[in-house]
Amino acid sequence: MITQTAPSVEIYMTPTCPDCHALKTWLTKLDVLFIEHDLTRSEVAEEAKRRTGVRVAPITVIGNDVFYGTFLDQRPRIAAKLGLVQTV
């Protein structure tokens, strides 16, 4: 039996970012498991900058792929990467 595992999803976000909350809500609604990192912590912000080269929120990391920008910009790219059916 072959078991396929979903790619690891990590999101870097801030507590007051509307796009961060939209992304988190969308992933949760689709039952996508993710690890959340709080960019208000300086060590997390430095880690995100080192890993991704950007200082924005939200940042989504799936495997070796990095997505950033508004939720609406990220959503179709994340859906494609995860093989999700895109709904409006």
C-alpha positions in Angstrom: 0.0 0.0 0.0 1.3 3.4 -1.0 0.5 6.3 1.3 0.8 9.8 -0.1 1.4 12.6 2.4 0.2 16.2 1.8 3.0 18.8 1.5 3.9 20.6 4.6 2.2 24.0 4.8 3.5 26.8 7.0 2.1 30.3 7.3 3.9 33.4 8.7 1.3 35.9 9.8 0.6 38.7 12.2 -2.4 38.9 14.6 -3.8 42.1 13.0 -3.4 41.2 9.3 -6.7 40.8 7.5 -5.2 38.8 4.6 -3.5 36.5 7.2 -6.8 35.8 8.8 -8.5 35.2 5.5 -5.7 32.7 4.5 -5.9 30.9 7.8 -9.8 30.7 7.6 -9.6 29.4 4.1 -7.0 26.7 4.9 -9.0 25.6 8.0 -12.3 25.5 6.0 -10.6 23.1 3.5 -9.1 21.0 6.3 -5.5 21.8 5.2 -3.2 21.3 8.2 -0.7 24.1 8.6 1.9 25.4 11.1 1.4 29.0 12.1 4.3 31.4 12.8 3.8 34.8 14.5 5.8 37.5 12.7 5.4 39.8 15.7 8.1 37.8 17.4 11.5 39.1 16.3 13.1 35.7 16.0 10.3 34.5 13.8 10.5 37.6 11.6 14.2 37.0 11.1 13.6 33.3 10.3 11.0 34.2 7.7 13.3 36.8 6.1 16.1 34.3 6.0 13.9 31.5 4.6 11.9 33.5 2.1 13.8 36.7 1.4 10.7 38.9 2.1 9.3 40.9 5.0 5.5 40.8 4.3 2.5 39.1 5.7 1.1 36.6 5.0 3.9 34.3 3.7 2.9 30.8 2.9 5.6 28.1 2.5 4.7 24.8 1.0 7.6 22.5 0.6 10.3 24.6 -1.2 7.7 27.0 -2.7 7.1 30.4 -1.2 3.9 32.4 -1.8 3.4 36.0 -0.6 1.2 38.9 -1.3 -2.5 39.4 -0.6 -4.7 36.4 0.1 -6.5 36.8 -3.2 -3.1 36.7 -5.0 -1.9 33.7 -3.1 -5.1 31.6 -3.1 -5.0 30.3 -6.7 -1.3 29.5 -6.5 -1.7 27.7 -3.2 -4.8 25.8 -4.5 -2.8 24.7 -7.6 0.2 23.6 -5.5 -2.0 21.6 -3.1 -4.2 20.2 -5.9 -7.3 21.8 -4.5 -10.4 22.5 -6.6 -10.7 26.3 -6.9 -14.1 27.7 -6.0 -15.1 31.4 -6.2 
